[in-house]
Amino acid sequence: MPLSQPTVQDASDPDADWTLPAWLYHDPEYFEVEMARVLRPSWQVVCHLNDLPEAGHYRTLDFLGESVVVVRGEDDRVRAFANVCRHRGARVVDGPGGCVRALTCPYHAWSYGLDGALKGVPLGATYPTLDKATMGLMPVELEVWRGFVFVRLEGGGPSVAEMMSPHDDEVAPYRFKELQAIGRVTLRPRTVNWKNVADNYSDGLHIRVAHPGLTRLLGASYGVEAQPWVDKMWGQVGTRASDNPSERLYQHFLPRVDHLPEENQRLWLYFKLWPNVAFDIYPDQIDFMQFIPISPTLTMIREISYALPDERREMKAARYLNWRVNRQVNLEDTDLIQRVQDGMASPSFTVGPLSEHEVCLRNFAGKVRDLIPEARLHQPPAPGWSRRPRPVS
C-alpha cells in the first residue's frame, strides 16, 4: 500500500503518536468549544455555480444553528447572506433552494434585493430608527473555487484555493467549472460524533479489512497522503474482473474520458479539506459530502453528485454502477463508525496508538490539539473549564 511519510506532523508534539482522547467524541462542553474554534471558522461547500444559473436562483445551507443563503444577483454576481430578516430575526427563505425576484420575509414583508440591500418596508415611516442603507441582509464570507461555492461563518485561516494548492494540477483536468448536478442534495443522519466520520474517511488501514469491494477493485494501489490542510486518498481500478456483478460491470462499462490524462482514466481520487468537507473524484462523476455536526453524538452527512454532460450508454451505466458499489461501501462505513462511537463510550478506552502510516489522522489530531489545548487531556477537566479565563501565551 503506497503511503506517505508523516512530514506534516510537528515532531515536537508529545501526543503525536496518539489518537485524540475518547471524551472529545461525546462531551457536550467540549463540543461547544470545538464548534466555536474549529467549525465556525471553517469553509463549507454550499453548491455549484451551475446550480445558480440565473438571477434570483438561490441555495441554502443550515450549519451550526445558522442558515446561509447564496443567491445570484441581477449583476450576475453570487453573494452569501445570513438567512435572517433584520426586522425581527425571521428566516427569509425556506427550503434547500429556489428562484425569487426579491428576498421577501414572510413575517412582515420586509423585502431585500438580490444584492442583500433593504428595498421595501411596509409602513416604513413608522420606524423612527430605520436607516434602510444600513439594514441590508448581513453578508457571509464567500469563495468560489473551481465552480464550487464555499462560505464560512467567521474569518481567519487560508482560502479554499490556498488549501487545495498542493493538488491544483491534479484537479485541473476534471473541468470542475463545467459540472452539472446529476441528483439532489441528500441528508443522512448518523448517531456518531462528526470526527468519527472524518477520521474514517481519511483512514487507509481499514480498507483491506472492512471494504472487500474496494479491495477487489483497487487491489494494493490504495494510498493516503496528508498535506497541511488537505488529505488525499487514491486507488486505480484494476483490470482483473471482480467476482462481484456490480464491480465487474463497472470495470467493463467505464468508458474512456478524453479530457483526462491516461493515468486518470481509471483513477479513484479522494480529497478531504480541513476539517469536514470531502470530494470523491471518479472518471465518471464527482461527489461532495460534508460531515455536519448536530450534537456531540449526531452528525448529518450532506452530499450530492455532479458530472459533465455525457449521454453515452456506457457512461450512464458506469454512473449507476458507481452508485451501487459505493452504496455498499457506505453501509460498511456506517457500521464501522457506529462501532467506534459505541466503544468510545466505555471508560476502558482513553487514547489509542497511531501507526506511522496513519498520516491523515496524525495531522487532524495535531490541528485539533493546537486549537484546543484541552484536547490533550486523556480525561475531561472539571465542568465549566471552557468558561474559565484562558492563559495568556
KANORQUI-V556667 format. One record per residue. RES is the residue in one letter. OMEGA is omega in radians with two decimals (999 if undefined). Layout:
RES/OMEGA
RES/OMEGA
This chain:
M/-3.12
P/-3.11
L/3.14
S/3.07
Q/-3.06
P/-3.05
T/-3.06
V/-3.10
Q/3.11
D/-3.09
A/-3.13
S/-3.13
D/-3.11
P/-3.13
D/-3.01
A/-3.08
D/-3.07
W/3.05
T/2.95
L/-3.13
P/-3.07
A/-3.05
W/3.11
L/-3.07
Y/3.10
H/-3.06
D/-3.08
P/-3.11
E/3.09
Y/-3.13
F/-3.13
E/3.10
V/-3.12
E/3.10
M/-3.10
A/-3.00
R/-3.08
V/-2.98
L/-3.12
R/3.10
P/-3.05
S/3.08
W/3.12
Q/3.13
V/3.14
V/-3.04
C/3.05
H/3.10
L/-3.14
N/2.97
D/-3.14
L/-2.94
P/-3.06
E/3.11
A/3.12
G/3.08
H/-3.12
Y/3.00
R/-3.14
T/3.03
L/3.01
D/-3.00
F/3.07
L/3.12
G/3.10
E/2.98
S/-3.13
V/3.09
V/3.08
V/-3.02
V/3.05
R/-3.10
G/3.09
E/3.11
D/3.12
D/3.13
R/3.10
V/-3.11
R/3.09
A/-3.14
F/2.90
A/-3.11
N/-3.01
V/3.10
C/-3.10
R/-3.14
H/-3.07
R/3.05
G/-3.12
A/2.97
R/-3.07
V/3.14
V/-3.10
D/3.01
G/-3.09
P/-3.13
G/3.13
G/3.13
C/-3.09
V/3.00
R/3.10
A/3.11
L/-3.01
T/-3.13
C/-3.12
P/-3.09
Y/-3.12
H/3.03
A/2.93
W/-3.00
S/-3.12
Y/3.05
G/3.14
L/3.03
D/3.12
G/-3.09
A/3.09
L/-3.05
K/-3.03
G/3.10
V/3.06
P/-3.12
L/-3.06
G/-3.10
A/-3.10
T/3.13
Y/-3.04
P/-3.05
T/-3.02
L/2.99
D/-3.03
K/-3.09
A/-3.09
T/-3.02
M/3.03
G/3.08
L/-3.11
M/-3.12
P/3.06
V/-3.11
E/-3.07
L/3.00
E/3.03
V/3.11
W/3.11
R/3.07
G/3.13
F/-3.06
V/3.13
F/3.02
V/2.95
R/-3.04
L/3.13
E/-3.08
G/-3.13
G/3.14
G/-3.05
P/3.02
S/3.07
V/3.13
A/3.10
E/3.12
M/-3.06
M/-3.03
S/3.11
P/-3.06
H/-3.04
D/-3.12
D/3.14
E/-3.09
V/-3.00
A/-3.07
P/-3.01
Y/3.03
R/-3.10
F/-3.05
K/-3.11
E/-3.04
L/3.05
Q/3.12
A/3.07
I/3.09
G/3.09
R/3.11
V/3.06
T/3.13
L/-3.09
R/3.13
P/3.07
R/-3.06
T/-3.14
V/3.02
N/-3.07
W/-3.13
K/3.08
N/3.07
V/-3.13
A/3.10
D/-3.10
N/-3.12
Y/-3.06
S/-3.09
D/3.14
G/-3.03
L/-3.08
H/-3.02
I/-3.10
R/-3.09
V/-2.90
A/-3.12
H/-3.12
P/3.13
G/3.09
L/3.13
T/3.09
R/-3.10
L/-2.97
L/3.11
G/-3.11
A/-3.05
S/-3.04
Y/-3.13
G/3.12
V/3.13
E/3.13
A/2.90
Q/-3.07
P/-3.05
W/-3.04
V/2.96
D/3.09
K/3.02
M/-3.11
W/3.05
G/3.13
Q/3.07
V/-3.07
G/3.13
T/3.08
R/-3.01
A/3.08
S/3.07
D/3.04
N/-3.04
P/-3.11
S/3.14
E/-3.13
R/3.13
L/3.07
Y/3.11
Q/-3.07
H/-2.99
F/-3.08
L/-3.04
P/3.05
R/3.07
V/-2.91
D/-3.08
H/3.13
L/3.04
P/-3.09
E/-3.09
E/3.13
N/-3.04
Q/-3.14
R/-3.10
L/2.94
W/-2.98
L/-3.09
Y/3.03
F/3.00
K/3.10
L/3.08
W/-0.13
P/-2.88
N/3.14
V/-3.07
A/3.03
F/2.99
D/-3.04
I/3.12
Y/3.04
P/-3.04
D/-3.09
Q/3.10
I/3.07
D/2.90
F/3.06
M/3.06
Q/3.07
F/-2.98
I/3.13
P/3.05
I/3.08
S/3.13
P/-3.10
T/3.07
L/-3.14
T/3.05
M/3.07
I/-3.11
R/-3.06
E/3.08
I/3.14
S/3.07
Y/3.10
A/3.00
L/3.10
P/-3.12
D/-3.06
E/3.12
R/3.13
R/3.14
E/-3.14
M/3.10
K/3.12
A/-3.12
A/-3.13
R/3.09
Y/-3.12
L/3.02
N/3.12
W/-3.14
R/-3.14
V/-3.07
N/3.00
R/3.10
Q/3.09
V/3.13
N/3.10
L/3.12
E/3.13
D/3.11
T/3.09
D/-3.09
L/-3.07
I/3.09
Q/3.08
R/-3.14
V/-3.14
Q/3.12
D/-3.13
G/-3.13
M/3.09
A/-3.12
S/3.06
P/-3.11
S/-3.09
F/3.06
T/3.06
V/3.10
G/3.14
P/3.10
L/3.03
S/3.03
E/3.11
H/-3.11
E/-3.01
V/-3.10
C/3.11
L/3.08
R/-3.12
N/-3.13
F/-3.12
A/3.13
G/3.14
K/3.10
V/-3.13
R/3.12
D/-3.11
L/-3.09
I/-3.08
P/3.12
E/3.11
A/3.07
R/-3.07
L/-3.13
H/3.09
Q/-3.12
P/3.06
P/-3.13
A/3.13
P/-3.11
G/-3.08
W/-3.07
S/-3.12
R/3.08
R/-3.12
P/3.09
R/-3.13
P/3.12
V/-3.13
S/999
